[in-house]
Amino acid sequence: MARSTNSFFADGFTLIELLVTVVIVAILASVALPLSALSEQRAKEQQLRQNLREIRTAIDAYKRAVDEGRVGSSLDQSGYPPKLAVLVDGVVDTKSPISRKIYFLRRIPKDPFADITAKADDSWGKRSYSSPPDNPRYEKDVYDVYSLSEMIGLNGVAYRDW
């Protein structure tokens, strides 16, 4: 069977068809890229919420243990941990007959918006019990933690204020 000379062009795609396909793929990629960045930010926000909740729950548990007399404290102390590392290192349970330690965290979670090279403890801003909420300072205890990021969340609230 003999082939005609025009069958060469009938078997493949034309240049126009290839260009249209490339343009469509480029448009789809340009739509998908912002959506992936948005989903990445949402995942980081969810991790930030979870990490803040975990640390704040541990701080509250430490304070509760002090109030119950299980952790030694003096009258000039607020009852909050002197630093975040205490929550991981543990404290001696004064009510335990075998001097057992109480641990409040397995590890200090890291702020997902912090610098990658920062240690977990240094990735958080710390507020002491005696410092005002609008001007947090770290002095001798850790009453609360907050993100050091200057970014604004998807909900319009700065991460620092979460």
C-alpha positions in Angstrom: 0.0 0.0 0.0 1.5 3.3 -1.0 1.5 6.3 1.3 0.6 9.7 0.1 2.8 12.7 0.7 0.1 14.4 2.9 -0.1 11.5 5.4 3.0 12.8 7.2 1.1 15.8 8.4 -2.0 13.9 9.3 -0.2 11.6 11.8 1.1 14.2 14.2 0.1 17.4 16.0 0.4 20.8 14.4 2.4 23.5 16.0 -0.7 25.4 16.9 -2.1 22.4 18.8 1.1 22.0 20.7 1.2 25.7 21.6 -2.4 25.7 22.8 -1.7 22.6 25.0 1.4 24.4 26.5 -0.6 27.5 27.2 -3.4 25.5 28.9 -0.8 23.6 31.1 0.8 27.0 32.0 -2.5 28.5 33.1 -3.3 25.4 35.2 0.1 25.6 36.8 -0.3 29.3 37.6 -3.6 28.6 39.3 -2.2 25.6 41.3 0.9 27.4 42.6 -0.9 30.0 44.8 -3.2 27.3 46.1 -0.3 25.2 47.2 1.3 28.2 48.9 -2.0 28.8 50.7 -2.4 25.2 51.8 1.2 25.3 53.1 0.4 28.4 55.2 -2.8 26.8 56.5 -0.8 23.7 57.6 1.8 26.0 59.4 -1.1 27.9 61.1 -2.6 24.6 62.2 0.8 23.5 63.6 1.2 26.9 65.3 -2.2 26.5 67.0 -1.4 23.0 68.1 2.1 23.9 69.4 0.8 27.0 71.4 -1.9 24.8 72.9 0.6 22.1 73.9 3.0 24.6 75.6 0.2 26.6 77.3 -1.4 23.4 78.6 2.0 22.3 80.0 2.5 25.7 81.7 -0.9 25.5 83.2 -0.2 21.9 84.5 3.1 23.2 86.1 1.2 26.0 87.8 -1.5 23.5 89.0 1.3 21.2 90.4 2.7 24.2 92.3 -0.7 25.1 93.7 -1.2 21.5 94.8 2.2 21.6 96.6 3.7 18.9 94.3 6.4 21.3 93.1 8.5 23.3 95.6 8.0 27.1 95.3 8.8 30.1 97.5 6.5 33.0 98.3 8.3 35.4 96.0 7.7 33.2 93.0 4.6 33.3 90.8 4.3 29.5 90.5 5.0 29.5 86.8 8.1 27.7 85.4 11.3 29.7 85.4 12.0 28.6 81.8 10.5 26.3 79.2 13.3 23.7 79.6 11.9 22.9 83.1 8.8 21.5 81.5 10.9 19.0 79.6 13.6 18.3 82.2 11.0 17.7 84.9 10.8 18.7 88.6 10.9 16.6 91.7 7.4 15.7 93.0 7.6 16.8 96.7 4.6 14.7 97.6 6.1 11.5 96.2 7.8 9.2 98.8 10.4 8.0 96.3 11.3 11.5 94.9 9.9 10.9 91.5 10.0 13.6 88.8 7.0 15.2 87.1 7.4 15.8 83.4 5.1 18.2 81.6 6.4 18.0 78.0 8.4 15.4 76.0 10.0 18.1 74.0 9.5 21.8 73.4 7.6 22.2 70.1 9.1 24.7 67.6 7.3 27.7 66.2 6.6 26.7 62.5 7.1 30.3 61.4 10.5 30.7 63.2 13.9 30.6 61.5 14.8 27.0 60.6 18.1 27.3 62.5 16.6 28.5 65.7 16.4 26.1 68.7 12.9 25.2 69.8 13.2 27.1 73.1 14.5 30.3 71.3 11.8 30.2 68.6 9.1 31.5 71.0 8.6 34.8 72.6 8.1 34.5 76.4 5.9 36.6 78.7 6.4 36.7 82.4 3.5 36.8 84.9 4.4 40.4 85.9 4.6 41.8 82.3 1.6 43.4 80.7 -0.1 41.6 77.7 0.5 44.5 75.3 4.2 44.7 76.1 5.3 41.2 76.9 8.7 40.7 78.6 10.6 37.7 79.9 11.9 38.2 83.4 11.9 35.4 85.9 9.1 33.0 84.8 7.2 31.9 81.8 3.5 32.8 82.0 2.8 32.6 78.3 4.4 32.1 74.9 3.8 33.7 71.6 5.1 33.6 68.0 7.9 35.9 67.2 6.7 36.1 63.5 5.7 39.5 62.2 3.4 37.8 59.6 -0.4 38.2 59.6 -2.5 35.0 59.6 -5.1 34.1 57.1 -7.7 35.3 59.6 -6.3 38.8 59.7 -4.7 38.5 63.1 -0.9 38.7 63.6 0.6 35.4 64.7 2.2 37.2 67.6 -1.3 37.8 69.0 -2.5 34.2 68.8 
